Amino acid sequence: RVEVAEKYRMLYRVWDAPLTLGEADFPNVQVHAVVSPPGAYVYVKDYAGSVHLNPEDPLVRLQASSMAYLNEVGVFRPGYYGPGLHQVNYTFILHPPIEYDDESSHLNLKLASSHIPYESVIIVVKEAAQVEEVYLHPPTLRKEWIGDEVVIRGACPEDQLLEVELLLKKEALSGMKGFPQRVEDVKAKTRLANLAYTLPYYVALSVKYLSYLTVTAIPITLLYVYWRHGRERRYVTPRYLSYPPVKRKPWLVNLIFKGDVSDFDENGLYATLLDLHMKGKLNVKVKEPSKGGESGLQIQVLDPRGDDEYENMVLKFFSENAFRGTFDTDEVRGLLEQAKSLEHPPSNLLKIKNELNSLISYRNEETVSAFAYSGRKRLMKLLPAPGIPLALSILLMLVYPYVRGVAWTASTLSALSLLQLALALAYPSTLFGRWKGEHYKEKLEWDAFKNMLSNLAQMERYGPQDLSMWGEWLIYGTALGVGDKVAEAMRKMRVEMPELNELAATPVILHPIIFTPIKTMTPATGGSMGSMGGGFGGGGGFGGGGGGAR
């Protein structure tokens, strides 16, 4: 059936086996007759590439010769086929290889392998009395013994192997036109080959049904996990809050309350530097830019003892990587420039970059566990449900191409299930977990405080005289990711804080030092006959190919 006008000119049937118009001295498929739709040319391009056309037309011959595959027979209409049903009847005489021994004979016919979807397949095997066993590929086809015939019915998806394998009595050999070859133990080879074929197919089918179940069960499971573990107690909190809900370390505010629980970033480092500067544990100083250059930053550690693990890490880093007693960003810039002319970066530059990366990706599971249960651990336990079917389906497609149609569906459904879990994992971990104690209320209050620090109009309600308040706002605003807005408000309101320039410039100057990649110098470097078929089991049959349109 053609659905679209002016799209198809050729309706064809192609074979993997050699296609001939007459008999040959090798296994072949012989074209016996073709009944074409009105106004169409019948063409055959045989195994040798010769084109036979009826009726003859030089232009059509040229087109058929250039467009048709080897071993192809079809009907060509120069003016395209219009929408509707176009029936083509092909009659072929098969001269296949036939295996036999003293007890049985064996015939394996691959009727199609690369083809359009066959919605209805009917295959009739005559002289059923000669048939001992019938093996169908795909196994979803149904067979029925009716009188002296074996009738096979079913459907075959696109590019799915369509094959009928027959184990026959020895006497059937005399009534078949083919090319016999003696093979020992035909019956055992046939049964073993088909066991090897059907087992992966049914495994793929089981994986497919499992994938259907998984893609349905994952959303239901996620809803249950949220209902059981993710719902929080309701609290009433103001939209804006002008003070920190709890006096906590800036790095901890960044780790727990800025975004998702345990998502630490560079703002935690910046806020800690500002806090340590205000406490007198280190001194931050902005350097005047050199001619045509950028401003630098000097950080001098005054007291190496911090109050907690993270503060000690920060103080230790700036102390150990000091140049003549002071950490200087210009020195790091110099090392980055120096690396561009070297094949390998300086070892001290690698050390600085690695330790900076540790400072901006700090993790402390013990601290996090005191505030909330992470829902991601629960979701991670669900990953094998779609992950195992996906891996199995991909493996089946790679090892057994004939189950591709079934396994592809399974892999697609499993990938969809994984996508559902990936989206769930992308949400805050507390969506499927839960805050401990009253910390969810505190989280809402920190959000309200962040809202206030993001709103210039709200900050303008407070005078510039209280320097300690503005300093606290700048530190916590930096930890919450809105320090630039607080610094902007301080400048507009002319807050007379001596350290404002240093505090506001710290994130701006440190950011490129942290995130500029190390670049080094790259060293220069010097400078068909078709398939005869005739095997046992699925895919080993004689014939192949399939029907199509172009």
C-alpha positions, 0 to 999 in steps of 0.5 A: 500500500502506497500512502504518499503520491510521487514518492515511489517508482519501484516496488521490488523483492531482493534476495541475498541468494543469487537470482537467475532467470534460468537454472544454474549449477549453484544454489539459486533463486529462479524468477518464474513469473511476475504479475505487475500492476497496469502500466509498470515495467517488470525488471530483473537485475540478476546475480551478475548485474545483468538487467532484464526488462519487459517491455523494453525501454532504453531509458527505463533500463538505464534507471533500473540498472542504476537504482536496483540492487543485485539479485532484485526483481521488481516493477517500475513505473516512471510516473510514480505510484499513486496512493492506494493498493498496488498488488505484485505477484512473484513466483520463484523456484528455489534451488537451495542447498539440502543437507542429508544423512542416512535418516533425515534431510534438512531444508532451511529457507530464509524467506526474508531478512531485510524488509518492510513490516509484514502484517500478515504472513501465510506460508503453506508447506505441501506434502506434510507427511514428509515433514518430521519437524518444523522450526519457525523464525521468529518463534512467534509464528504459529503452525497448524497441520491441516490435512497434507499441509503445514500452514504457518501464519503470523506477522513479521516486524520490519527487518525481522528474520522470516525463516522456515526450517524443515527436518524431513524424511530421507525420502523427501530428498528425491522430490526436491530440486536443489543441491544435496550435500551429505552432513552427519547427524542432521537431526541433532545439528538441527535441534541444537542450532534451533535451541541456540536460536530460540533461547536468546529470542525468548530471553529477549522477549522476557526482557521486553515484557520486563521493560514494559513492567519497569517503565510502568512501575518506576513512576508509581514507585517514585510517587510512593517514595515521595508520599512515604519519605518526602513529604514535609511538615508545613511551616509559615515563614515570612517572604523576607527575613532581615537576619540569619535564622541561626548563626552558622559557619558560612561554608555550612550555610553554602553546603546545606541551605544554598541549594540542594543538601551537600551541593557545595560550590566556590561561594562557600570558599569565598564566604569563608575567606570573607569570614576569616578576614573579618575575624582577623585570621587572615588578611585579604588585600587587593593589588593595584593592576599592572599596566594593561593587566588585571587586579590581583589578590594577596592573602596572608594567613595571620592565625593558622588555627581554624574552628573546624575542618573546613576552615583548617583546610582553607588556612592550610592551603593559603599558608602552604602555597604562599609566595614569600609569606603571602598567597598571590594570585598574580603568581598563579597567573604567572604559572598558568602562562608559563605552562603554555610554553611547557609540555608538562605543567609545573608540579606546584601549579598542579598542586594548587589547582587540585587543592583549590578544586578540593576546597570548592567541592568540599564534602562532609557526609557526617555534617549533612546527615545531621540535617537531612536524609538524602532521598538519592540513596533510595532512588539509587537502589532502583537503578538496577530495575531498568539498568539490567534489562537495558544492558541485557537488551544491548548485549542481545542485539550485539551478539544475536542480531536476529532478536534486534526487533524485540531487544530494541523495544526492550532497550528503548523502554529501559532507557525511558525508565532510566530517564525517569530515574535520572530526572528524579535524581536531578531534583533536590535530594530532600524531595524523596528524603526528609529534613531532620527535626526543625531544619526544614523550617530553618531551610525556609528561613534561609530562603527568606533571608536570601530573598531579602539579600537579593532585593535592593528595595528591601535592603534600602530600608536599613541604614548604612551605619550598622557596619557589622550587620552589612558585613554579616549580610555580605558574608552570608549573601556570598555563601547563598550566592547573592554576595554581588547583590549585597556588595552593589547595595552597599556601594549604592548606599555608601556603606563606609566599610574600609574592607568593602573593596577587598571583600567584594573583589575576592570572588571576582579575582579568585574565580578565574584563578580557580576555573582557568584550565591548565594549557600546555604546549602540544608537541609536534608529531610525524606524519557479489554472488550473494549468500549461498545459505544452507546452514542450520538454525535461525539465520542460516537459511537459503534466500534472505532479502525482502520486499521494499519500495523506492 
